[in-house]
Amino acid sequence: MKRVGFKMKLYPGQVEEYKKRHDEIWPELVELLKGAGVSDFSIFLDEDTYTLFGCQKVAGDNGSQDLGETEVVKKWWAYMSDIMETNPDNSPISIELAEMFYLA
């Protein structure tokens, strides 16, 4: 099991909407993530910069950001594209971060 960390960027004024949408995450998306081996998935917010920090454990080689060929993820990305920075295909602009320290 590997750990993956990444950052994304939320648009100013969209904190509550981002939280609401994730509080109401679609069951089919949760099922897909878990089925792909994603677990222990958290997203944190730096309120000063609107930077989102995601971290997750992944069984296998691919994390949540690698599921973009599935219809449910494409639909989720389109749903989220109005409140965060995205690529032309609506995928979030996501920058993987190097792990510098881990305490088990």
NURO-9991 format. One record per residue (C-alpha): residue in three letters; x, y, z. Coordinates in steps of 0.25 Angstrom, whole numbers, plus 2048, in hexadecimal, padded with zeros to 3 digits. Example, Ala and Ser with C-alpha at 12.3 -4.5 7.8 and 13.67 -1.06 7.14 Angstrom:
ALA8317EE81FSER8377FC81D
//
This chain:
MET800800800LYS80680D7FCARG80281B801VAL7FF8267F7GLY7FF8357F9PHE7FA8407F0LYS7F684E7EFMET7EA8557E8LYS7E58637E8LEU7D78687ECTYR7D18757E6PRO7CF8807F1GLY7C18807F7GLN7BF8717F4VAL7C386B801GLU7B5868806GLU7B08637F9TYR7BD8597F8LYS7BA854806LYS7AB852802ARG7AE84A7F6HIS7B78417FDASP7AE83F808GLU7A483A7FEILE7AE8327F6TRP7A78297ECPRO7A781A7F1GLU7AB8157E3LEU7B881E7E4VAL7BB8187F2GLU7B980A7EDLEU7C280D7E1LEU7CD8137EALYS7CD8077F4GLY7CC7FD7E9ALA7D88037E3GLY7E08017F0VAL7DF8107F5SER7DD811804ASP7E081A810PHE7DD826806SER7DD83480CILE7DD842806PHE7E284E80FLEU7E085D80CASP7EA86880EGLU7E087380FASP7EB87E80DTHR7EE8797FFTYR7E28707FBTHR7EC8657F9LEU7E68577FBPHE7EF84C800GLY7EB83E7FDCYS7F1832803GLN7EC823801LYS7F1815802VAL7F280D7F5ALA7F27FE7F3GLY7F97FD7E6ASP7FF8077DCASN7F38117DAGLY7EC81B7E3SER7E08237E2GLN7E682C7D8ASP7E88207CELEU7DA81C7CDGLY7D68277C2GLU7D281D7B7THR7C68197BFGLU7B88207BDVAL7B58227CBVAL7C382A7CDLYS7C18327C1LYS7B38367C6TRP7B98397D3TRP7C48427CDALA7B98497C5TYR7B184B7D1MET7BD8517D9SER7C38597CEASP7BC8667D1ILE7C28677DFMET7D08637DDGLU7DC8647D3THR7DB85A7C8ASN7E18557BBPRO7DA8567AEASP7D48487B0ASN7CE84D7BESER7D88457C6PRO7DD84C7D2ILE7EB8537D0SER7F28497DAILE8008497DEGLU80683D7E4LEU80E8407F1ALA81B8397F5GLU81A832803MET82483880CPHE821832819TYR81882781ELEU81582282DALA80E81582E
//
